[in-house]
Amino acid sequence: MRKKILFSLVLILAVLNNACSLVEAVTHRQALSDYAEELFRRQNELTTIIMMLPEEDDVVYQAEMDMHAACKLLNDYARLTMEGKNTGILFQRKVKNSLPACDAAIQKLEAILDVQ
């Protein structure tokens, strides 16, 4: 009888531990999704601002091109998602790994344009 109770306790603890890990993974995934969406929006806002500038500036142009290059995977992911196409785990991992460089390029352009 004691072994059954001990086994039941171990089983319950294992289930609870897995449930906590699942909640943590879902929370992390949501935070990552929010971060990617924020980057996508900031990038689009900067593109709109640049379109409205009265004259072209080589420094702004180069920073914009750098931003588009750094955020290419994020933009590809957004386009595929909007088209309802499935993206694989490997591609999603590449997108995730590209986010810091995308963020840095966005911040650089924001600094040049003095936008916060």
MODELLER restraints for C-alpha pairs under 7 A, 6 or more apart:
rsr = mdl.restraints
at = mdl.atoms
rsr.add(forms.Gaussian(group=physical.xy_distance, feature=features.Distance(at['CA:39:A'], at['CA:103:A']), mean=6.47, stdev=0.5))
rsr.add(forms.Gaussian(group=physical.xy_distance, feature=features.Distance(at['CA:43:A'], at['CA:106:A']), mean=6.37, stdev=0.5))
rsr.add(forms.Gaussian(group=physical.xy_distance, feature=features.Distance(at['CA:60:A'], at['CA:112:A']), mean=6.93, stdev=0.5))
rsr.add(forms.Gaussian(group=physical.xy_distance, feature=features.Distance(at['CA:63:A'], at['CA:109:A']), mean=5.65, stdev=0.5))
rsr.add(forms.Gaussian(group=physical.xy_distance, feature=features.Distance(at['CA:64:A'], at['CA:109:A']), mean=6.65, stdev=0.5))
rsr.add(forms.Gaussian(group=physical.xy_distance, feature=features.Distance(at['CA:66:A'], at['CA:105:A']), mean=6.50, stdev=0.5))
rsr.add(forms.Gaussian(group=physical.xy_distance, feature=features.Distance(at['CA:67:A'], at['CA:102:A']), mean=6.41, stdev=0.5))
rsr.add(forms.Gaussian(group=physical.xy_distance, feature=features.Distance(at['CA:67:A'], at['CA:105:A']), mean=4.79, stdev=0.5))
rsr.add(forms.Gaussian(group=physical.xy_distance, feature=features.Distance(at['CA:67:A'], at['CA:106:A']), mean=5.87, stdev=0.5))
rsr.add(forms.Gaussian(group=physical.xy_distance, feature=features.Distance(at['CA:70:A'], at['CA:101:A']), mean=5.88, stdev=0.5))
rsr.add(forms.Gaussian(group=physical.xy_distance, feature=features.Distance(at['CA:70:A'], at['CA:102:A']), mean=4.72, stdev=0.5))
rsr.add(forms.Gaussian(group=physical.xy_distance, feature=features.Distance(at['CA:70:A'], at['CA:105:A']), mean=6.65, stdev=0.5))
rsr.add(forms.Gaussian(group=physical.xy_distance, feature=features.Distance(at['CA:71:A'], at['CA:102:A']), mean=4.75, stdev=0.5))
rsr.add(forms.Gaussian(group=physical.xy_distance, feature=features.Distance(at['CA:73:A'], at['CA:95:A']), mean=5.38, stdev=0.5))
rsr.add(forms.Gaussian(group=physical.xy_distance, feature=features.Distance(at['CA:74:A'], at['CA:95:A']), mean=5.72, stdev=0.5))
rsr.add(forms.Gaussian(group=physical.xy_distance, feature=features.Distance(at['CA:110:A'], at['CA:116:A']), mean=6.41, stdev=0.5))
